[in-house]
């Protein structure tokens, strides 16, 4: 199937767009310079939205608002059901990003959920 979780970030940089391309998203070169939003239905695309559009997206339950947190946005944007590559794994204490197509999950190690990623990167951002 592919990507599983649509999300958006309240920023738009070359670095973010390039990292999304590495994950397998299509980034139109004429995106504009507003906020970025991933689409996981149909073509795996990235869209540019102005603040008004972004504020309206809060109403959509399945769309995760990552604020301005790049690492959280990219971690959630990477979530897929057909590969483990670029995805975060955890046992609650240990965290690592899988570099291979398949990561062997131990009894306690599992692919991080959206809620676990939000908590992990929120904590990390607050410590900075």
BELSUL-V526430 format. One record per residue. N is the residue number from 1. SS is DSSP state (@ for helix, = for strand, . for the rest). OMEGA is omega in whole degrees, -180 to 180 (999 if undefined). NEAR is the number of other ideal C-beta (glycine too) atoms within 8 Angstrom. Layout:
<<N/SS/OMEGA/NEAR> <N/SS/OMEGA/NEAR>>
//
This chain:
<<1/./178/5> <2/./-177/9> <3/=/-172/12> <4/./-170/8> <5/./177/11> <6/./-179/12> <7/=/176/13> <8/=/-180/16> <9/=/-178/15> <10/./174/9> <11/./-178/9> <12/./180/12> <13/./175/7> <14/@/-178/5> <15/@/-180/7> <16/@/-179/14> <17/@/179/13> <18/@/179/8> <19/@/175/9> <20/@/177/14> <21/@/178/10> <22/@/179/7> <23/@/180/10> <24/./178/7> <25/./173/12> <26/=/178/8> <27/=/177/10> <28/./-179/7> <29/./-180/4> <30/./-175/4> <31/./-171/12> <32/./-172/6> <33/./177/5> <34/./-180/11> <35/=/-180/14> <36/=/179/17> <37/=/177/15> <38/=/175/15> <39/=/-178/11> <40/./-179/9> <41/./-177/4> <42/./178/4> <43/./179/5> <44/./-172/10> <45/=/175/11> <46/=/-180/14> <47/=/175/9> <48/=/-178/11> <49/=/175/11> <50/./-176/7> <51/@/-180/8> <52/@/179/6> <53/@/-178/10> <54/@/179/13> <55/@/178/7> <56/@/-179/7> <57/@/180/12> <58/./-179/6> <59/./-177/4> <60/./-174/6> <61/./-174/3> <62/./-178/6> <63/./-176/10> <64/=/177/11> <65/=/-178/8> <66/./-179/12> <67/./177/7> <68/./-175/7> <69/./-177/11> <70/@/-177/11> <71/@/177/9> <72/@/180/14> <73/@/-178/14> <74/@/178/12> <75/@/179/13> <76/@/179/13> <77/@/-178/13> <78/./-176/10> <79/./-179/11> <80/=/177/12> <81/./-178/5> <82/./178/5> <83/./176/7> <84/./-175/11> <85/./179/9> <86/./-178/8> <87/./-178/15> <88/=/176/13> <89/=/-178/14> <90/=/167/13> <91/./-177/8> <92/./178/5> <93/./179/5> <94/./177/7> <95/=/174/8> <96/=/178/7> <97/=/-179/7> <98/./178/11> <99/./-177/5> <100/./178/7> <101/./-179/5> <102/./174/6> <103/./179/10> <104/./179/4> <105/./175/7> <106/./-179/6> <107/./-177/3> <108/./179/6> <109/./180/10> <110/=/176/8> <111/=/-178/10> <112/./177/12> <113/./177/6> <114/@/-179/9> <115/@/177/6> <116/@/178/9> <117/@/179/13> <118/@/-180/10> <119/@/-179/8> <120/@/-176/12> <121/@/174/12> <122/@/179/10> <123/@/-179/8> <124/@/-179/9> <125/@/-179/10> <126/@/-179/6> <127/@/-179/5> <128/./999/4>>
//
